[in-house]
Amino acid sequence: MSQVGLCLALVVLAQDPPAAPRNPGRSEQDPARLLGPDRALSITLEGAYQLALRRNIDLQIAATESQIATYRARGSWGAFDWVLGARAAYRDAEFQPQNVFGGGSEENQDFGIDLTKPTQIGGTFRFGFDSSRSDTTSSFSVIPQSTTDIVSLSYVQPLLRNGWQDYATSIQELAELEAQRSDQGVRRARQQMLVDVASAYWDLVAAREQLDVAEKSLELAQAQVDQDRRRFEAGLGTELDVLQAQADVALREEQRLLRDFEVRTAADGLRKLLFPGTDTALWDTALVPGTPLPEQTPTDAVPAWASAMETAIARRPELREQRTRIQEAEVRHRRAQVDKKPQLDLDLTASSQGFATSEGEAFETAAAYDYPTYRASLVFGLPIGNTTARFAEKATWAEIRRARLEYDRLETSVVADVRTAVRDVLFAAESVRATRKSLELSQRQLAAEQARHAVDQSTNFQLLQFQTDLATAMSSERRARVAYARSLVRLQAAQGVLGDDLAP
């Protein structure tokens, strides 16, 4: 039901539904009642755009992929969250006597808890608390029961390999770039979908225009049959003239049927983009294009190809995607350069230990830092040969070069697309003017031939030929106007601005 409600919000029904009694068991927006084989839906090109933007499955898939990338990018920053760790151990041991004073048993209860916090400059903070409680019957132990608590605070900072913010946040930077690339993937899918919708829409318009031409041509041929029959009955014509006219009617009827078939096929092509799913009421609804063919074909607003190229380089989603891939390759290269360095870590630790026969006293002594211990150390490591890191750095450099070459290839293709699109608009505008002039001449020629035929100065065959020429001129003129409308859409797509004025 919501699908039809969406349709009605964007387009206007060409035929109002007949009044019917309310049925409490059926929704007011039941597709079987509002739309169906006996209904016609008038829809403009912009309405088709809006409908496809909300219902097209390919676009929804691309949007979902963008959401996935966005969630992953946000989740990657969880690498810097606090981490809580805890451990507990219990040990019960019996000692074999080795002399008269030996032997006995020992019971240990160990517990530890720590909080670690990775930082965005590569280092790691750690706060730890460790407690060990011992209960022994050994004759060598002066204190049978004791507790040892240690409170420590440490920080480890890599100075070379894996160190500093540029490396520590590189994974998050890659995730953010992937999310940006996914956003451009949505734009690319959106623009391609709009191109497909416009193409299918103008296919339907063109098919209906050709059907109209075929019907008008058929009407003209049928009128000629009637005229030739009256002339034959009056003794002014021959039976051959009637037969020729009837044969022409049969041919034009065949052409009309073919044009009608093309209309139905084109309508299904548009329905596939607007009405995904298996709703029979939507698939059986006739689509009536509401956007007329352009009457005027101005070229003043057509940008120069150099200006259109600048717009395309800045706006085309595939170029933006590739620029993001170049940035990703550069980030991976920086990581590989850092991975090639030797290890040199600075470890700073401050700890305090408390020892007592009771747990509370041991913790108080440790927490008060009455007996602190401070330690600073450097940890150095150097892989001999470092083969993996060295060749990984070379590989990432090659990836940068490949990404830049791919960008150059795409940029060249975009320039060619823009030049072609601008040239197509200019050519289509001139084609409309030429075919319109040809149509006017064909109409005048047919009128003159009809006047000659009325006074027996022309043959029936010549008259039928001029009728055919007129039908051809009408078909060419409307086909040229469709081509002009298509070229405007292709120019917007070539510049990467198609659909930017539509609601997302």
N, C-alpha and C positions, 0 to 999 in steps of 0.2 A: 504494500500500500504506500509506503514512504517513497518508493521509486516514482510512482505516478504523481504524488504530491510535489516532488521535485520538478518533474516535467512541467506541471501546470504552473509552477512558480517562475519558470524561465520562458515559456512559450505560450502562445494563445491558441486555443482550439478553434479551428476554422469553422466548425459546425457545432452548435450548441446541442447537448444531449436532450432528447425529448423528455417531457415531463413524465414522471413515473411515481407511483405511490411509494412511500417510504417503507423500507424493509428493515426492521430492527435487527435482523440477523446479518446484515450486510453493511459494510462501511460506505460512507459517502464517497470515498475515493477509490472504489473498487475498480481495478483496471478493466475488468470484463464489462463494466457498465459505462465507463468514461471513454475507453479506447477499445478499438477492435476493428474488424475488417470493414465495417460500414462507417468508420470515422476517418477524418482527415486532420492531420496536425500541421498547422502552419508554423514554420520555424525559420527564423532568420539565421544568418551565418554566425552572428554574435551569440544568439541563443544556442546554436549547436556547439559553439566553443564552451559556453558556460556549462551546458549539460555534460559534455565530454570531460571537462575538468573535474566534475564531481563523481563521474561514474566509470571513467575509463580504467580498466583493470591494469594495463601496463603502467599507467601513471601511479596508481595506488601501490603497485609493487615497488616502483622506484622510490616513492615517498617512504615506504616501510624500510627499505634498505638505508635510506638517509637517517631514519630514526635509530636504526640499529647502530650505525656508525656514531651518531651523536651520543647515544647511551654509553657506548664503549669508550669514547673520548672522555666523557665525564667520569666514568668508572676508573679510568687509568690513573686518575689522581689519588685513588685510594692507596697507591703505593706509598704515600707519605702519611697514612693514618697511624695513630698509636696502635701498638700491638701488645696485648696482654698475654704473658706466658706464666704458667704455674707448673710445679712438679712436686711430687711427694714420693717418699721411699721409706720402706720399713725393712730392717735387717735384724735377724736374731741369730746369734752365733754362739757355739759351745767351743771352749778351748781345752785341748788335751794337756794334762799336766806334764811338764817337763822336769820338774823337781818338786821338792816338798812344798814349795810355795806356789807352784803353777796351778793351771786349771781355772775353771770358772766359766762364766757366760757373759755375753754382752748383747744389749738390745739398743738399737739406734733408730731414731725417728727423724728423718730429714724432710724439710719443707723449703721450697723456694718460690719466689714470685718476682717477676721482672716486667717492666714497661719499656718498650723500645719505640723510638720515633725516628724514622729516616727523615733526613732533611733534604731540601731542594738544592743544596750545594754538594750533595753526595755523602755527607757524613751521617752518623747514626748516634743518637743519644740512647743511653741505657740506664735505667734506675733499677737496682736489684736489691732484694732482701732475701737472705739465706739464713735458715735456722736449723741447728742440729742438736737434738736432745739425746743424751747417752745415759744408759742405766746398766752398770756392770757390777759383777761380783768378783772381779779379778783381784787377787791379793796385792797386785802391783799398783792398783789404782788408789790414789789418796782420796779422791772424791768419787763416791760410787755413783752419784747422780749429778749431771751438769748439763748446762745449755750454752751453746755458742751461737750468737747472732752476728751477722755481718750485713751492714748497710753500705751500698756502693753506688757511685755515680760515675759513669764513664762516657767518653766521646771518642769515636774513631773517625778520622777524616782522611780519605785518600788524597794524596798530594799530586799524583801523576795519573796513573791509570784509574779510570772510573771516578775521577774527581771533578768537583765544581759543577755549577748549575747547568752549563751548556750540555754537559753529558748526563747529569742526573735527571734532567727533565726532557731528554730527547725522545724517550718513548711516548711521553704525553704530547710532545710536539708532533710526532708522527701521527698519533691518534687524532689530534685536532686537524691536521692537514687532510687526513682521510675523511673526516666528517665534512670539511669544506668541499672536498672533491665529490662526495656523495650529494651535497647540495647542488653542485653544478650538474651532476648526473640527473637530478630531478628536473633541472631547467632544460637539459638536453632532451629528456624524455617528454617533457611538457611541450617543447617547441615541435618536436617530431610528431607528437600526437595532434597538435593544432594544424600542422602541415597536412597530415593524413585526413583530418576532418575537413579542412578546406578543399582538399583535392576531391574527396568523396562528395562534398556538398556541390561543388561546381560540376562534377560528373553528372549529378542528378539534374542540376539546372540545364546543362548542355543536352542531356537526353530528353528532357521535357521540351526544350526549345526545338530540337530536331523532330520530336513528335508533332509539335505544333506546325512546323513547316510541312511535314508529311500530310497532316490533316488538311491544311489549306491547299496543298497541291492536289490532294484527292478531291476536295470540293471543286476546284477549278476544272479538273478532268471530268468529273461527273456533270458539271454544267455544260462542258463541251459536248458530251454524249447527248444530253437533252437537246442542245442546239442542232447538232448534226442529224438527230432523228427527226426533228421538226422540218429541217431543210429537205430531208429525204422524202418525208411524207408530202411535202409541198411540191416535189418534183424539181427542186433546185440543187439537190445534192445526190450523192451516190451511196449505195450500200457499203462500199469500201470505206468511205469516210466514217460511217457509223462503226464498222468493225475496228478500224484503227483507233477510234476514240475509246471503244470498249476495252480493247487490248491495253491501252494506256491506263485506264482505270484499274484493271486487274494488276498491272505492274505497280501502280501507286498504292493500291491496297496492300500488296505484299510488303512494300516499303513501310507503310504505316504500322503493320503488325510487327515488323522487325524493330522499329523505333519504340513501340510499346514494350516489347521484350527488354530493350535496353533500359527503359525507364525503370522497370521492375528490378532489373539486376543492379542498377545504380542505387536504387532506394535501399536494397538489402546491404549494399556496401556501406551506406551511411548508418543504417540501423545497427550494424555490427559494432560501430564505434560509439554510438549513443546509448544503445539498449543491450548491454551485455547480460547474458542469462538466457533463460528458456521461457520467459513470459510470452505466451502466444498472443495475448491481446496487444502487447507492444509491437511484436514482430508483424502482426497483421494490420497495424495502423498505417494508413497512407501518409506519406510525408510530402508536404507542399512547401517548397522553398519560398520564403518571404522576402529575401534580398534580391532585388531585380538586377539584371545585367546592367553594367554601367552604360549610360547613354553618351556621356562625354569621356574622352580619353586624353586628359591633359598630361603634359610632360614637364610642366614648369616645376612641379614639386619633386621630380626625380633627381636625387642627388648625383653629383659627379662621382665617378667610380672611386676616385682617390678619397673623397670624404666618406663615402660608404665603406671603404676598406678600413679607415681608421675606426669607425664605429664597430665594424665587425671584429677587428683585432681586440678591441676593449670588451666586447659584449658576447662574442660567441662562446657558448659553454664548453665546447670541446677544447678551445684554446686555454680557457681558464683551468680546466681539468689538467691539461698537460703542464701548465705552469706550476700547478700544485705538485705534480709528479716530479718535476725538476727540483722543487724545494725538498721533497721527501728524499730524493737521491742525495742531495747535499747534506741533509741531516745524517743520513746513514754513513756518508763519507766522513763526516766529523767524528762520529762514533768510532769508526774503524781507525781513524788516526789516533784517537785516545787509547783504544785497545792495544795499539802497537807499542805504547810506552811501557817502561818497567813499572813494577809495583813499588810504591813508597807511601806507607800509611802512618799517620801520626795517631798514637793511642794515648789518651790522657785519662787517668783513673784516680778517683778519690774514694777511699773506703774507711770504714770504722768498724771495729770488732768489740763485741761485748761478751764477757764470760762470767757466768754465775751459776749458783746451784738452783736458782729459780728462773723460770722463763721471763717473768716481768722485769727482773733486775737486768738480765742480759740485754733485753731489747732497749731499756732505758739508757744503758751505758753506750750501746751502739748508736742509738739515735742522737745522743748528746755529742757525739764525735769527740769523746774524751781521749780516745787513743786512735787518732787518724793515721792513715797511710796514704801517701801520694806517690803516684808513679807516672812517668812519661817515657814513652818508648817509640822508636821508629822501626817499622817492619819493611824490609826491602826484599824484592824478588825480581829476578830477571830470567825470562825464558831463553834458553840457549837456542839460537837460530830464529826463533819467533816466526816460524814459517807460516802458520795459519793466519796470524794477524797481518803479516806483510802482504800476503796475497789477497786477503779480504779487503785491505785498503785499496789495492789496485783494482779489484773487482768493482768496488763502489765508485771509484773514479770513472771506470768504463760505463757504469750505469748512468752517471751524470751526462756523459757525452751522448749516450744513446737517447736519453730523454730530451736533450737539446736538439739532436738531429730529428727526432720525431716531431718536436715542436716546429722546427723549420719546415718539415714536410706538410704538417697540418696548416701552417700559415700560408704556404704556397697554394695549397688546395683552396683555402678560404679566399685568397685573392682572386683565384680563377672563378670561384663561385660568385663573388660579388660582381666581377666584370660581366659574367654571363647574365646574372640577374638584371643588372642595369641595362644591358643591351637588349634583353628580352622585353623589358617594359617599353623601351623606345620602339622596338620593332613591332610589338603588338599594337601600340597606339597608331603607328603608321598603317599597319595591316587593317585595322578597323576603318580608318578613313578610306583606304583603297577599296575594301570590299563594300563599304557603304555607297561609294560612288558607282561601283559596278552594279549594285542592286538597283540604284536609281535608273541607270541606263537600261537594265534588263526590264524594269517595269515600263519604261517608255517604249522600248522595242516591242514588247508584247502588246501594249495598247495600240501601237501603230499597225502591227500585224493583224490584230483583231479587226481594226477598221478596214484593212485591205481585204481580209477574208470575208467581211460582210458584203463587199461589192464584187466578190468572185475574182479578186486580183491576186489571191494567194491560195496555196493548196492546204489541205487539212494537215498533211505531214509537216509542212513548214510551221504551221500554227502550234502543233504539238511540240515541235522542237523548241520554239520560243518559250512555251510553258515549262519545259524541262530546264531550260537555261535560267528562267526566273527562280525555279525551286532550288537550283544549284546555287544561285547568287544569294538567296535568302539563307540557305544553310551555311554558306561560307561567311556571311556577315555575322551571323549569331555565333558561329564557332570562333571567329576572331574576337568578339567581345568577351567570350568565355576565356579565351587565351589571355586577354588583357587582365581580366580579374585574377586569373591564376598567377600571372607574372608579378602582380603587386604583392601577393602572399609570398612568393618565392623571394622577392627582394627583401621583405621584412625578415624572412627566415635567414637569408644570406647575411644580413647585418646582425643577427642574433637578438632582435628586438620584438619578434613576433609574440604576442600575448602579454607583453610587459604591462600593457594598460588594462589588463583584465584582473579581476580579483583572484588572489591565489587560491 
